[in-house]
Amino acid sequence: MIELKGIVKRYVLGEETVLALAGVDLFIGRNEYVALIGPSGSGKSTLMNILGCLDSPTEGQYILNGRDTSSLRDDELAAVRNREIGFVFQSFHLLPRQTALQNVMQPLMYRRMPAAERRERAERALAGVGLGDRLDHRPNQLSGGQRQRVAVARALVGEPSILLADEPTGNLDSRTSAEIMALFDALHGAGQTVVVVTHEPDIAAHTRRTIRVLDGRIVEDRPNTARAA
């Protein structure tokens, strides 16, 4: 499903060139449950941006579902993001004046989908994360865990190939974090490919495979045998 070949990413900052990724090779298959882990400045966020088609590599190939995305135009990358990738962010990124249902429907508007179908799919996605009774609640009427569940429903409503979660429990307490990770566990169990970007070992331990990034390179790639068992 995901194949990175010799991915290099450089950023020019004034007169300095920063090497963020230094030749990354990576394969992630369908229905894998993977953690990308590393400290601040390790390159994991840059790697996430490339996996999510939010950025393009300086060198190398990123093949997603058999399509080389490395040299796509911005509008083509936007189309790939909308159809192939569901994003969950640490800060939820919900529209404050819209209801949970309206927030979840938002990605489908770019597909020119009929309103009735958008609503039906959004209602189904919210029910799937346990919020079928919160359709008309705005973000300020929801707890942090509920807001993150809305964000998960929004990520899933387009039936993406990959669910990409960036520090998804960073703004949550430990109990709510456990609930959100249990939701990801269940989604993986139902067949969803899930990639979690984190700096927390206990969050990475939920997944079936941990990929450790340091200084722009993959320094460890191992199965989480306790979870796999």
N, C-alpha and C positions, 0 to 999 in steps of 0.2 A: 504493500500500500504506500509506504513512505520509503524513499531511497535517496540518501544524500551521498554524492560522490565528490570528494575533494573540495568541500565547501570552505572558501576563504572569504572573510569579510574585513575590509579595511575602512576606517573612517578618517577623513582629513579634518583635523582640528587646528586651524591656523596654519602654522608652518610644520606641524607635527602630524604624522600618520600613525594611527593606532590600529594595531592588528587585533581585532576582536575574536575572530575565528581563524584557526591556523591549519586548515586542511582536515575537515571533519568528514568521516565516512560513517554512515549509519543506515540501518534497515529496521523498520518497524512494520510488523505484519498486521493483518486485519484482526480485530478483537484482542489486540494486546492491551495491557494495562501497565503503563510505563511512568516512572518518575525521572525527571531531569533535575539533578540536584547539584548545587555548588554555591560557594560564597558569593557575595557581591563582587562584581568585576571579573567573574570567572568566564563569562561568555554565554552563560545559560540563557539570559534574556535575549541576546542577539540571536541565539539558536532558535529560541521560541518564536521570535519575530519572523525568521525565515520559514520555519515550519508553518506558521500561520499566514504566510504570504503577505505579511505586513511590511516586509523588506525583501530585497533581492541580494543574492550573493555577489561579491566582486569577482569571484572565480568559482567554477564548479557547477554541478548540476543538482537540482532538486526535482525529483520525479515523484509526482503524486497521482496515484491511480493510473499509472502508465503515461502520464502527461508531463513533459518537461516544463516546469514553471519558471525556470531560471531567467529567461529572457522575455517574459511576457510584459506587455504594456500595463500601465497602471489600471486602465479600465478592465483589462483581461484578468489581472490579479484580483480586482474587486469582485468580479463575477465568480472566480474560484472561491474566494473567501465566503461569499454569500451561499454558495451551494455545497461546498465540501467541508467547511470548517465551522464548528460551533465554539464560541469563545466564552469563558467564564473568568472574570477578573476579580482581583482582591477587593476593589472598591465598588463592585456591583454594576456601576454605570447604567443605572435605571433612570428613566426620564421622570422627574419628580411630580409633574402635573398630570401624568398619565396613570391609569389604573394598571394593575398587574396584567389584566387581559390585553390592554392596549400596548404595554411594553413588550409582551410576548409576540403579539401580532406584527410588531414593527419590521423585523427582517423580511417578512413575507410580502410587504408592500413593494419591495424592489423587484419582485418576481411578477408583478402585475397579476396577482392571483385574485380571483373574485372574493369579495368581502365575506360572503357566507363561508367559503372554504377556509379563509384566513381565521375566522372566528372559531370554526369547528376544530381546526388543528391546534389553535392556541388553548382552547378549553381542554382538549385532550392532553396537551403537554403539561398544563398546570395540574390537572388531576393526577398525572403520572408522577409528579413530585410532591403530592400530598396537599395541594393548595386549591383543590376544586371548589372550596367554599370561600375563597378569597379573591375571586375574579375582579370585584369592583373596588378593592382596597388600593389606595395609593401607597407608594413606598414609605411615607412617614407614618402610615397606619400599621406597618408590619415590623416585626422584630428583625434583627440582623440575619438570623438564620432563615427566616421567611423571605427576606429580600434576596439572599443568595439562591434560594430555591427558585424564585422568579427568574433570576439570571440564568440558572441551569435550564429551566423550561424554555426561555428565549433562545438559548444555545441549541437546544434539541429540536425546536419546532420545525426547522428546515430539513430535518433528517440528515444531518451531516455525516460524512465519512469519519471525521475525527472530532472528538471533544477535547479542546485544548484549554486547560485550566491553569491560570497564572496566579500562584499564591492564593488559592481559593479560600483558605481559612485564615488569612492574615489579619482580618478585622473581626474575628469571631473568638468567643471564649472557648475553653477546652471542651465543654459539653456540646456546644453547638458545632464546633469543629468536627467532633466525632460523628455527629448526625450527618453533616455534609459529606464526610468521607464514606460513611455507610451508604449514602445515596450513590456516590460514585462506584462503590463496590457493587451495588445492585445493578447499576447501568452496565457495568462491564459484564456482569453475570448474564445480562439480557442480550449481549452481543455487541455493545458499543465499544469502539476503540477509544481509549482514554489516555491522554498524556497530561501529567500533572507536573508543573514547574514549581519547585519549592527549594527552600534552604533548610527545611526541618526534617531530620531523619525519621521522626515518628510519623510524619505525613507520608514520606516516601515508603515507609514500611507497609502501608496499605496496598501498594501496587505489587505486581508480579515480577517487575524488572526495574532495576535501578541503574541509571546512566549518570556517572559523575563527571562533571565538567570542571576543568581547571586550566587557567591561562590559555583559553581558546581551544583546548583539546579535550577529547574524551580520554580520561585516565582510568576509568573503570566501567565495565558493562557486565552486570551479573544478575542472575535470577534471584528473586527473594524466595528462597527455598521454603522457608517456614510458611509463607502465604500460599505458595504454589501447592504445598502439601495439603 
